[in-house]
């Protein structure tokens, strides 16, 4: 549309997962507080207003190869960006 630059479309992975009623999809996850770069997403349930339980499922968003990779959740932790009010 218009005179702008042409877009280059690429194929990327996708997935479909059913979330439980008390679960959220969050991006504030990592193996440590320093590794929370937004490239890991997880399905987690709230355990309190400020924390989440261990994720049920998690994925690494590999933007270099346009792939979504399932990752183990055993040592993964997720935090809330802003505490619920």
Residue pairs with C-beta under 8 A, 6 or more apart in sequence:
10 66
11 66
12 66
12 67
12 68
13 66
13 67
13 68
14 68
15 59
15 68
17 43
17 57
19 25
19 43
20 43
20 45
20 56
22 45
22 46
23 43
23 44
23 45
23 56
24 43
24 44
24 45
24 46
24 52
25 41
25 42
25 43
26 41
26 42
26 44
26 52
26 78
26 80
27 38
27 40
27 41
28 36
28 38
28 78
28 79
28 80
28 81
29 36
29 40
29 41
29 42
29 44
29 55
29 58
29 76
29 77
29 78
30 36
30 37
30 40
30 76
30 77
31 75
31 76
31 77
32 77
33 79
36 79
39 60
39 61
39 62
39 63
40 58
40 59
40 60
40 61
40 71
40 76
41 58
41 59
41 61
42 55
42 56
42 57
42 58
42 59
42 73
42 76
42 78
43 55
43 56
43 57
43 58
44 52
44 53
44 54
44 55
44 56
44 78
45 52
45 53
45 56
46 52
46 53
46 84
47 53
49 80
49 83
49 84
50 80
50 83
50 84
51 79
51 80
52 78
52 79
52 80
54 73
54 74
54 76
54 77
55 73
55 76
55 78
56 73
57 70
57 73
58 70
58 71
58 72
58 73
58 76
59 68
59 69
59 70
59 71
60 68
60 69
60 71
61 68
62 68
62 69
